[in-house]
Amino acid sequence: MEIGVQLDADRTGAEELVALARTADDHGIGIAVVTGRRHADAWAVATWITGVTERIRVGVAPRSEPSDPFDADSAVPAVAEKATATLAALAPDRTLPPGARWTLVDADVEAVRAASGSSIPVVPVHDAEDIARIAPLAAAPGPAAPAGRRRRSALVLAQRVPGIDYDAVPASLADRAVEPGDPEHASVASTYLRGGAPGLVLRPGTVSEVADAIAFARDHPHVPLGIRSAGHGISGRSTNRGGLVISVGSLDGLEVLDEDRRLVRVGPGRTWKRVAESLDPYGWALGSGDYGGVGVGGLATAGGIGLLSRKHGLTIDRLRAVELVLADGTPVRASDTENPDLFWAVRGAGANFGIATAFEFETSVVGQVGWAQLTLVSTDIEQSLHRYGQLAGEAPRDTTVFFVTGRQRDGVWIVSLYAVVDDPDPDVVVDRLTPFLDLGRPVRRQAVLTPYSGVMGNAADIGPEGQRGFGQPVSRSAFVPELTRGFARDAAELLSTGLVYFFELRAMGGAISDVSPDETAFSHRSPRFQATAMSSSDDLLTAEWDRLRPHFDGLYLSFETDRRPERLTDAFPPDVLERLRRLKARYDPDNLFRDNFNIPPAPIAAGTDAASLTEDAA
Ligand SMILES: Cc1cc2nc3c(=O)[nH]c(=O)nc-3n(C[C@H](O)[C@H](O)[C@H](O)COP(=O)(O)OP(=O)(O)OC[C@H]3O[C@@H](n4cnc5c(N)ncnc54)[C@H](O)[C@@H]3O)c2cc1C
């Protein structure tokens, strides 16, 4: 069984402490917890012990007492966190994971046995005899796994999050479920831009397993729930700390359903890079975004503003049907003719309505496209922004150009332009893009003819170690109806603050505006641009971005991390939000799906059965 020893640096001299740690190590004791800080720094002691022992895992007891002037980390808790992380990075197998629970018990064999279970019994030891007395327990076998369940060590079990009923994980999901302490946990904990430490990751591989995972989530309304496809969420919290994640990344197939109609069925976990690669041989493409690592599940439930959008529309405009598992576990299909109200809602607010398990798209015929990455140096960013607005807004719809800049460097701005011209003729490509070279002094002009997969191929593949985002992204989004001089001036002022490290303008219009605003829950069809700003300071960015609001009309939720309630009405105008709230009351009355621009269900009149609500009756 897993047991530990407490080494008290306040009561035992440093040399003796090290000798005790060595003895415990020799006796096969698994864990040493160093306590005390008055005479020696516990972290320094723990680090030393790690170096002079062979196997024992070493940790430091967290402080429970109030601030102590003699304690190195009492004033700066981050010091302790950094010390833990450093030791864990240097000696990953020798560090007591910070989430592992342990209980201090008397050096009595029966007390130790009684304490073991969901936490590790840790016994104070003062001499070698204390260690010899409890050592036989360390050799005793640990508890057996429940029938049909993966066997987990006591150390892993000690990292379970209170409030999650791990033993109730459905049998269909148990094998692939990942808990803190499991070797795979680090590879599924974080997403592309967000650090996380979920208490449980469920990885269903079939529709019925998705329903099982949803049933488990329904029984855990008190912990955060994230839905993940390919983990590139910005607004979507597809990871969390101590909560559940349902990851449908393994539903990543693509099949051609009807070659004449160019109809394909795609799983939510497939990345757009892989979608593009699969469609290439047919001479087809599906407009997605500007980065191939993004997943189908998150993007195709929100919009999909990309480098083919002005010619072929948003990604959701190519969607012909979607399959979802609803909050009550029912699998449904939605299209223009089956559950059309749900189909409307999914195309813009899909994350609120269920877990999408498959999408049917009508692909576009797309041959070779001109794909350009241009870098320019601008000494007058206001002028560059304004000129970009004129050129990109007025370009023919075969041309979609995105403008990216960031902090000023040495008095100039580096502007990157990402452009797709959907035309195989190199002369047309050059014609379309040459005017953009006026935006600054060109320092890099790279343009190639490529299938669309060459555009999406810009994404790095995620290896077995998974994604390693950390912290939380801070991002603001807005639709800009017209790129006026006033907007260019105020955006230039924002950029001059140095707060924004990433600023992007996406040209919209064209085919996006061909679709009526009431056809999809994504209803912002008329703006000509979408603006995104990312910063490391939420508060400061909020204040600066709010100053630009007079230039905005709504926002694209996928690039927004602000959770103030008014953002919901920016994403969905009042009539759209009202309709979404009624549908939410019908399809997810208990608000299970809440990790991404959560739409509160409309209140339901007493005596009305939510499941029977029609849009008009709600
Ligand atoms: C580098 C980068 C580039 C991007 N470029 C573009 C772009 O060009 N155009 C654009 O439109 N967007 C773009 N985005 C935004 C992106 O579309 C969204 O963040 C999207 O949600 C990511 O999808 P995912 O499946 O990879 O993410 P995940 O993190 O897996 O999911 C994000 C959220 O989507 C919802 N969701 C995920 N899977 C499902 C599902 N199966 N069913 C229902 N809801 C689900 C959940 O709310 C989840 O929190 C970009 C994001 C990044 C990080």
The ligand as an ORCA input file, in Angstrom:
! r2SCAN-3c Opt
* xyz 0 1
  C      -5.055     29.506    -33.741
  C      -6.540     29.691    -33.941
  C      -7.007     30.101    -35.167
  C      -8.373     30.278    -35.380
  N      -8.816     30.685    -36.595
  C     -10.132     30.799    -36.828
  C     -10.621     31.192    -38.092
  O      -9.852     31.451    -39.004
  N     -11.967     31.308    -38.266
  C     -12.850     31.028    -37.270
  O     -14.057     31.126    -37.490
  N     -12.413     30.658    -36.058
  C     -11.090     30.548    -35.807
  N     -10.645     30.207    -34.562
  C     -11.617     30.020    -33.492
  C     -12.100     28.589    -33.507
  O     -12.983     28.391    -34.574
  C     -12.854     28.289    -32.229
  O     -12.018     28.547    -31.137
  C     -13.367     26.854    -32.208
  O     -14.254     26.727    -31.138
  C     -12.259     25.847    -32.074
  O     -12.779     24.572    -32.300
  P     -12.065     23.276    -31.689
  O     -12.956     22.124    -31.936
  O     -10.668     23.211    -32.169
  O     -11.986     23.715    -30.181
  P     -12.407     23.043    -28.809
  O     -11.551     23.737    -27.817
  O     -12.354     21.580    -28.870
  O     -13.882     23.510    -28.614
  C     -14.181     24.864    -28.382
  C     -15.621     24.978    -27.963
  O     -16.470     24.591    -29.014
  C     -17.585     23.869    -28.509
  N     -17.541     22.520    -29.086
  C     -16.424     21.815    -29.380
  N     -16.767     20.635    -29.908
  C     -18.111     20.595    -29.954
  C     -19.029     19.623    -30.402
  N     -18.641     18.449    -30.921
  N     -20.354     19.900    -30.283
  C     -20.772     21.076    -29.769
  N     -19.926     22.031    -29.332
  C     -18.604     21.795    -29.425
  C     -17.440     23.850    -27.009
  O     -18.174     24.935    -26.486
  C     -15.978     24.088    -26.805
  O     -15.666     24.741    -25.594
  C      -9.284     30.035    -34.317
  C      -8.807     29.613    -33.076
  C      -7.450     29.455    -32.878
  C      -6.950     29.024    -31.534
*
